Amino acid sequence: MLIPMKIELFTFCDFAQENGGKLTIVGTFDTIISRSFPCVHPQLSVVIRLRFDIWEFSKHSFRIETRDLDGDMSMEAITGNVEVKGVGNATAVSHLVFTISNLRFKNNNVINFVLFIDDKEAGSIPLYIRKG
């Protein structure tokens, strides 16, 4: 049985960028604290680093969905494609970096960001929204 693609990194942060295959990530977190609700978080980045084996080198679709504890989507899904190409190694990495502005939260909650690769769930991370 072949082991599928691996998620090496899946995080929220204050700032992220990719430059020449290198990731710069500043201020990772998993909790947003607000004094009152509803609230708006001005900006966050989502960073995902995927490692593919040589037999997986090709074009892959991805989708990131967000769901709260009630199963409601918090925002529209992020969709796209990633072209995985090797450079002579047995594996290759691909980075997905997204900046999301003005995320709105009605109340305390947990928002799960779920990653799908080729329409199969690959992993998820929680974003905790707390009053503080």
N, C-alpha and C positions, 0 to 999 in steps of 0.2 A: 504494500500500500504506500502510495506517495504522500509525503507530508506536505500540506499546502502552504501557501504564503504565510509569513509570520509578521505579526505586528510587533515591532521593536520599541515603538514609542507612540503614545496616544495621550495627549495632555492639553490642558488649557493654559494660557499664559497671557501676560500683558503685551508682549511684542514678539513677533517671530518673522524671520525671513530666510529664504534660501538663496545662496549665491555660489554658483559653480559646484553644486552638489553638497555644499556644507550648510548646515542649519545653525542659525543663531536663535536662541530661545532665552527670553528674559522673563523672570517672575512667574514660574509655574504655580498653579493653585487648583483647588477643587471646590472652594467655598466662596460665595459672595455674601457679604453681610450688609444688610440695609437697615437704616433707622426706621423706615416706614414703608408701607405697601399701599398701592402698587408702586413699583420702582422701575427705573430704567438704568441698566448698566451701560455706560458709554461705549466701551469697546473691549473685546477680548479676541484672542487668536486661538485657533484650534490647530494643533500640529500632529501629523501622523507620519511615521516612518515605517515603510513596508519593505520586507525582504522577500524576494522571489527567487526560487531555484531555476536553474537553466531551462527546464522543460516548461516553465511558466512564462518565459519571455514572449510577450505578445501584447496586444491591446486588451485592457481590462476596463470594465465600467465600474464606477463606484457611486455610492449614495450614502449620505449621512442624514439620518432622521433624528428628530428630537421628540421625546415623549416624557410627559410628566407622570406622576403617580396615578392619575386618573386615565392614563392612556391617550391623553390629548396631545396633539403636536404643538410644540411651542413656537415653531417657525417653519417656513417652507423647507423642504429637503434640499440639500446641496447635492448636485449631481454633476457627473462629468466622466471623462475617460483618462486613463493613464497608460502611456506607451512604455513598456518595460523592455529595455535594451541592455544587452550585456556588453562589457568592455574587455572580454577575455577571461573573466572570472566565472566560477561556477554559480555565483549568485549575483543579484543586482538589487539596489535599493531604489525606491521611489518615495518622494516626499510630497505630502499634501499639506499645504499651509493656507489657512483661510482666516480672514479678519471679519468679525461680525460686529456691527455697530448697532447701538440702541436696542439691546435685548430688553424686552419688557417682562416683568414678573408680577403676577397678581398677589402672591402671598408666599409664605414659607413653602418650600417644595423641594423635590429632587427632579432634575431634568436629566434624563439619560440620553447621551449622544451615541447613536448606534451606527456602526460602519458596516455597510454591505459591499462586498466585492463580487462582481458578476452575479448579482441578485442573491447572494448567500451571506447570511450574517457572519461577520468576521470577528467582531468584538464591540465592546461598549465601555463608556466611562460615565460616572455620575458627576453632575454639577449640583452642589448643594446650595440652596438659597435659604438664608437664615436671617432672623431679625436680631439686631444687636445694638 
